[in-house]
Amino acid sequence: MRFQKVYLEITNVCNRSCAFCPQSSRAPRFLEEGEFVCLLEKLRPWTDYLYFHLMGEPLLHPKLGRFLALAGEAGFRVILTTNGTLLARAEPLLLAAPALHKVNLSLHSFEANEGGEMEAYVNSCGAFAARAAERGILVNLRLWNGDSAVRSGWNAENARILALLEAQFPPPWRPSRSGSKLAERVYLDRAEIFDWPDPAAEFRNEKHSCYGLRDQIGVLCDGTVVPCCLDRDGTLALGNLLTADLGEILASPRAEAILTGFRRGEAVEELCKRCGYANRFQ
């Protein structure tokens, strides 16, 4: 088995507190360089794509440049997800990293951009996208705050955001799989708000599949392996990759039960039965 992607959380610390993103109960932590090297070695046979994301803001990590270099030397292509508020200081090392394949910019983070000005924020994200695209880096501008459920205030600023993007990337925009292609290697990805899986949430559905353990896994910043990029607290902990091999972890009874269930369209874990994102797979 090889995975399409592995989410490797290099820190669970964030500089913003967005309503879109629930808080984790885990202690704040930054992955150490030795731990990162260990995880790279253990993940190399399993995937070509590392996503520096799960919880936290990866641009906060003081060794981000070093981690990008090490990942590239190990043969990985890196996808990084950020709220975009720290791009000014991080841009030089990002654009200089051969391993960086794509950057996901969560523009729906604007509502937690404390003291920030909307126009300056969007323009800085757009300017970075243009410069990154010139270097051959894909950029995905995310507006994951669609509001068909009419949740008051969530997408009140979307029209303004789109107008600012149009000024930077003049239409016509071409349709893409989940939004629009604004320019070469620059995309706008639009999606609905979703409810994160939560053990305390109401039961939703047990008859659904998921990409967890089928084309993706997550590794938290303490080495804990989880089947899903939305398991913010490690509720579905399968083992620790710093002390065990991934093959051993994936062969555990819990991991095999989860995977077998998803293959037959059934969620066996209580957390998965309380996942709002899984509605997309119905």
Solvent accessible surface area in square Angstrom, and as a share of the most:
residue,aa,sasa,rsa
1,M,116,0.52
2,R,120,0.44
3,F,7,0.03
4,Q,120,0.54
5,K,48,0.20
6,V,0,0.00
7,Y,24,0.09
8,L,0,0.00
9,E,1,0.00
10,I,2,0.01
11,T,2,0.01
12,N,21,0.11
13,V,39,0.22
14,C,61,0.37
15,N,39,0.20
16,R,53,0.20
17,S,70,0.45
18,C,18,0.11
19,A,80,0.62
20,F,24,0.10
21,C,41,0.24
22,P,36,0.22
23,Q,117,0.52
24,S,31,0.20
25,S,99,0.64
26,R,49,0.18
27,A,79,0.61
28,P,111,0.70
29,R,76,0.28
30,F,78,0.32
31,L,2,0.01
32,E,110,0.49
33,E,44,0.20
34,G,55,0.53
35,E,30,0.13
36,F,0,0.00
37,V,53,0.30
38,C,37,0.22
39,L,0,0.00
40,L,8,0.04
41,E,121,0.54
42,K,48,0.20
43,L,0,0.00
44,R,75,0.27
45,P,86,0.54
46,W,49,0.17
47,T,0,0.00
48,D,57,0.29
49,Y,66,0.25
50,L,0,0.00
51,Y,30,0.11
52,F,1,0.00
53,H,48,0.21
54,L,1,0.01
55,M,12,0.05
56,G,16,0.15
57,E,2,0.01
58,P,4,0.02
59,L,7,0.03
60,L,40,0.20
61,H,10,0.05
62,P,115,0.72
63,K,90,0.38
64,L,4,0.02
65,G,28,0.27
66,R,112,0.41
67,F,0,0.00
68,L,1,0.01
69,A,44,0.34
70,L,21,0.10
71,A,0,0.00
72,G,33,0.31
73,E,132,0.59
74,A,37,0.28
75,G,39,0.38
76,F,4,0.02
77,R,111,0.41
78,V,0,0.00
79,I,2,0.01
80,L,0,0.00
81,T,8,0.05
82,T,4,0.02
83,N,11,0.06
84,G,3,0.03
85,T,35,0.21
86,L,30,0.15
87,L,6,0.03
88,A,99,0.77
89,R,150,0.55
90,A,4,0.03
91,E,25,0.11
92,P,91,0.57
93,L,68,0.34
94,L,0,0.00
95,L,23,0.11
96,A,73,0.57
97,A,13,0.10
98,P,137,0.86
99,A,11,0.08
100,L,9,0.04
101,H,40,0.18
102,K,49,0.21
103,V,0,0.00
104,N,1,0.01
105,L,0,0.00
106,S,12,0.08
107,L,0,0.00
108,H,9,0.04
109,S,6,0.04
110,F,29,0.12
111,E,77,0.35
112,A,10,0.08
113,N,24,0.12
114,E,119,0.53
115,G,93,0.89
116,G,42,0.41
117,E,90,0.40
118,M,22,0.10
119,E,80,0.36
120,A,63,0.48
121,Y,12,0.04
122,V,0,0.00
123,N,49,0.25
124,S,53,0.34
125,C,0,0.00
126,G,0,0.00
127,A,30,0.23
128,F,1,0.00
129,A,0,0.00
130,A,39,0.30
131,R,109,0.40
132,A,0,0.00
133,A,8,0.06
134,E,140,0.63
135,R,152,0.55
136,G,45,0.43
137,I,7,0.03
138,L,50,0.25
139,V,1,0.00
140,N,21,0.11
141,L,0,0.00
142,R,36,0.13
143,L,1,0.01
144,W,39,0.14
145,N,1,0.01
146,G,17,0.16
147,D,26,0.13
148,S,93,0.60
149,A,67,0.52
150,V,126,0.72
151,R,79,0.29
152,S,114,0.74
153,G,59,0.57
154,W,56,0.19
155,N,55,0.28
156,A,81,0.63
157,E,59,0.26
158,N,9,0.04
159,A,78,0.60
160,R,103,0.38
161,I,0,0.00
162,L,36,0.18
163,A,56,0.44
164,L,26,0.13
165,L,0,0.00
166,E,74,0.33
167,A,84,0.65
168,Q,59,0.26
169,F,14,0.06
170,P,96,0.61
171,P,72,0.45
172,P,130,0.82
173,W,50,0.17
174,R,148,0.54
175,P,125,0.78
176,S,40,0.26
177,R,242,0.88
178,S,58,0.37
179,G,24,0.23
180,S,24,0.15
181,K,35,0.15
182,L,12,0.06
183,A,39,0.30
184,E,105,0.47
185,R,79,0.29
186,V,1,0.01
187,Y,68,0.26
188,L,3,0.02
189,D,16,0.08
190,R,106,0.39
191,A,24,0.18
192,E,77,0.35
193,I,18,0.09
194,F,15,0.06
195,D,55,0.28
196,W,32,0.11
197,P,5,0.03
198,D,40,0.21
199,P,81,0.51
200,A,96,0.74
201,A,36,0.28
202,E,129,0.58
203,F,104,0.43
204,R,80,0.29
205,N,45,0.23
206,E,60,0.27
207,K,126,0.53
208,H,11,0.05
209,S,27,0.17
210,C,25,0.15
211,Y,112,0.43
212,G,1,0.01
213,L,3,0.01
214,R,103,0.38
215,D,32,0.16
216,Q,18,0.08
217,I,0,0.00
218,G,0,0.00
219,V,0,0.00
220,L,2,0.01
221,C,2,0.01
222,D,53,0.27
223,G,0,0.00
224,T,19,0.11
225,V,0,0.00
226,V,0,0.00
227,P,2,0.01
228,C,24,0.14
229,C,29,0.17
230,L,17,0.08
231,D,2,0.01
232,R,29,0.11
233,D,49,0.25
234,G,13,0.12
235,T,54,0.32
236,L,3,0.01
237,A,45,0.35
238,L,17,0.09
239,G,28,0.27
240,N,44,0.23
241,L,0,0.00
242,L,44,0.22
243,T,117,0.68
244,A,21,0.16
245,D,85,0.44
246,L,2,0.01
247,G,32,0.31
248,E,116,0.52
249,I,6,0.03
250,L,27,0.13
251,A,61,0.47
252,S,26,0.17
253,P,115,0.72
254,R,92,0.34
255,A,2,0.01
256,E,93,0.42
257,A,49,0.38
258,I,1,0.01
259,L,24,0.12
260,T,68,0.39
261,G,0,0.00
262,F,6,0.02
263,R,157,0.57
264,R,149,0.55
265,G,25,0.24
266,E,45,0.20
267,A,1,0.01
268,V,52,0.30
269,E,28,0.13
270,E,95,0.43
271,L,11,0.06
272,C,15,0.09
273,K,29,0.12
274,R,47,0.17
275,C,16,0.09
276,G,6,0.06
277,Y,51,0.19
278,A,4,0.03
279,N,77,0.39
280,R,96,0.35
281,F,63,0.26
282,Q,122,0.54
